[in-house]
Amino acid sequence: MTEFDDPKKYMFGKYRLKPNSGVNPPYSPAYPVEWGCTLRTLEIMTRVAPSKVQALLSDTPFEIVNDRVAFRFMISPGHSLALHAGQMFDLMITVPVRYKGLFTETHIFMYCSDPMGICAGREVFGYTKKDANYSFDERPDGSIVGSVTRRGIPLAAFSFTPDPTAPVVRIVDGAEQPGGEIHVRRLPHPERLETAYADIAYRRTPLKYSPPKPGRAVMTLHHSDYDPIADLKPEIVGAQFMVSDVYGGGFEVEDRRLIERLIP
């Protein structure tokens, strides 16, 4: 879509594809770098042996902070990259890290329901995004039941029941929470089985989450050789539901930085 006032807006809503918005040639941009939506997040906080997380981050320079891993099941109603579907789904499996003065997070596994969301996340920021199908059923009493599958293979099933007496457990203790996300973005070499280049990319998107609503969660992770999230063997320590009416990306609203070039 090139006209901002196009009444159809089937592709990106009130967003215009801009020059150099993707890695494809300028006549064939893959996705806009601007996007927006609301966000509804079920966060299941777990404890995982640090050695398992360290092994996954062994080829990064990031320092893990503690033994917590957040499983965030995220629905984005009205996502401008997925207007045709009405919403986008992400599962972010996230750990807090530090790097060069940044107190932030990295996603050790990610799954997304929309091809453009996968493409943009991997190519621009080095996300670990893979394709997924999902269910996310919010009920009138505030409970949630859902699942994640990938190419017909079940990965996760989860349920949440609100409970005001349950503890709110965040990804770190204390008032200061990590901000933004950091990843190593890699491009495979076209001739050899090696990395052509690798960068450290950081982003911080605007979020205005509501106060967490605590509850009790059950989560079952299924074994998969291709998606070994069950190998984390997480212990659930808390769960909460949060909503943000503000969630979006682009140069006008985000803090986006190329921190360092690792290779070459």
N, C-alpha and C positions, 0 to 999 in steps of 0.2 A: 504494500500500500504506500503510495507516494503522496497522496492528498490528505492533509490532516482532517479536512471536513468531509471526507468520503462517508456518506450516510450508511453504507453497508458495514464497514469496520469489522469484517468477518475475521480478519487475521490478528490484528493487534490493538483493537479498540482505538483509543485516542493517542496512538503512538505512530510516529512516522519513521520509516527506515531512513537512517542517515548515512552519508558517505563513510566508507571504511568501517561499517558496523559489524562486519564479520571477517572471517579469514578467507572466505571465498572471493572470487573476483568482484569488482565493484558492481558489475551488472547482475550479480547473483548473490546478494548478501544472505547469509544463512539465518540471521535472527537480528532483532534490534538490541542494542545495548541498554535501551531504556525499557523498563517494565514496571508494573505495579499491581497490587492486589491487597486484599485483607488476609489475615492469617489466623488459623485456629490450631493450637498445638497441644497435643498430649505428650507430656514429658515424663518418661519413666526413668528414674535415676537409679543407677546400679553401681555396684562395686566389682571391679575386675582386677585380677592379679596384675600388678604393674609390668611384670616381665612379658606378658602377652601383648600389651600395648606397645612396650618398648620394641619388641620384635617387629611390629607393623610399621613403626616409625624409624627403623634402624637406618634407612637411607635418606633421612631428613636430619637437619641440624636442630630440630625442636627439642626442648626440655619438657618432659611431662611434669605436671604439678602435683598430682595425687593419684589415688586409685579409683576415681570415679569416671564412669562412662554414661553419657546421657543418650537414651534412645528417644528421639523426637519424631513422633508421627504427626505430620504437618499437612493440613488441608488449606489450600489457597483459593477461596472462592473468587471468581471474576478475574483470575490471573490473565494478564494481557497476552501472554504467550500461549494460552490454552482456552481462549474464548469459545472455541468450537465445542469443548468438552464441559464448559461451565466452571471448571476448577482444575487445579493441579495438585498432585500429591507428592510429598517428599518424605522419605525416612532418612534422617541424619543420625548417624552413630558417632558421637562427638566426645572429644576429650579436651581438657584445658591444657594449654602449653604456654611457655615463654620463649621469646626469641628477640634478642637485640633490643631490650627495653619494652617490647610489646607483651602485654598480658592478654592472651587471646585464646582461640579455640581452633582445632583442626578436626576434620571429619574423616575418621578412619574407614568408614564405609558410608556410601550414600546410594539411595535408590529414588528414581523419579518416574512419574507416569507419562511425561510429555517429551517427545523427541527434541524439541527446540530447547527445553530446559536442560536436558542432558548435554546437548551440543554446546550451548553457551557456557554452562558450568565447567565442563571439562576443558574447553579450548581457551577460555579467557582466564580462569582461575585455577585450573588443575584439580578440580573436584574429582572425587572417586566415583562419580555418578554412573549408575547402570540403569537399564530399563526395568520397569516393574509394573505389575497390576496390583490393585488394592481394593479393599473395602474399608469404609470408615463411617460407621452408623452411630450418629448422635441421637440419643433418646430424650424424651421430654423431662425425665428425672435427672438429667445431667450425666448419665452413664454413657459409655462409649464401648462399642465392640468393633473390632476390625481385623484385617489380615493383610499380608503382603506376600505376593507370589512373583516369581520371575520365570517367564517362559514355561508356565505350567508347573513349576516346582515350588512347593510352599517354602517360604522363608521364615515367616513370623505370624503368630496369632496373638492378639492382645485384647484385654478388657480393662475397663476403668469404672470404678464406682465412687462417686463423691462421698467424702467423709470429713466433716469439719474438725474431727478430733485427730485426724492423721497428721503426721509431721510434714512440713514443707522442707524438702532436702534439695538444695541447689548444687550446681556442679562444683562449687567450692564453698567453704564456710566463710562467713563474714560478709560485710556490707559490699565490699568491692567484688564485682563479678567480672569475668573476662569479657572483653569487647571485641567484636569483629571476628574474622576468620582468616587463617593463613594456611597456604598449601604450597607444595612444590609442583609447578606446572612443567610437564615433560612433553617433548615431541619426539616420536620415534624417528630414527634415521631411515631414509628411503632405501638405502642400499645394504645396510648391515643391521644385525640384531644388537643395537645399542641406542642410547639416547643421543639425539642430535644436539639438543640444548635443553637446559632445565633452568627455570626461574623460580624465585620465591615471590608469590603474589599475595597481597593482603587486601581485604575489603571490609568495610563496615557499613552495613545497610541501616537505614532508619527503622527503628522498631519502638513501639510504645505499648508494651504488654500490660494487660490488666494484672492486678494482684493475683498470684497463683491460687487456684482453688484446689485444696489438697484432696486426696482420695486414696483408695487402695487399688492396686493394679496386679493383674496376672499376665504374664508374657511367656509364650512358648516359642523357642527358636528351633527350627528344623535343620538337620544336618544337610549340607550341600558342599560337594567338593569345589564347586566354582564360587560359592559365596559362603565362606567359613565363619559366619557371624556366630553360629552356635558354639564354635570352639572357644569363644571368649568366656563361656560359662559364667555369665553375669549373675550377681546376687542383687535382687531388688531391695533398695533401701528407702524409696519414696516415689511418689507420683503426684503430678499436678496438671491442671488444665489451664491454659492461658489464651487470651485473644488479643490481637493487635489490629486496629483499624488502619494502621500505617505500615506498609511494607513495600519497598520498591527499590529499583536499581537504576543506575545511570550516573553520569558524571555530575549532574546538577544536584544530586541528593546523597551520593555515597562518598565515603573516603576510600579511594581505590589507589593502591600503590604497588609499583614493582620494587620490591625491597632489595633484591640482589640477583645477579645472574651467576648460577653455579657452573653451568657447562654451556659453551666452552669457556 
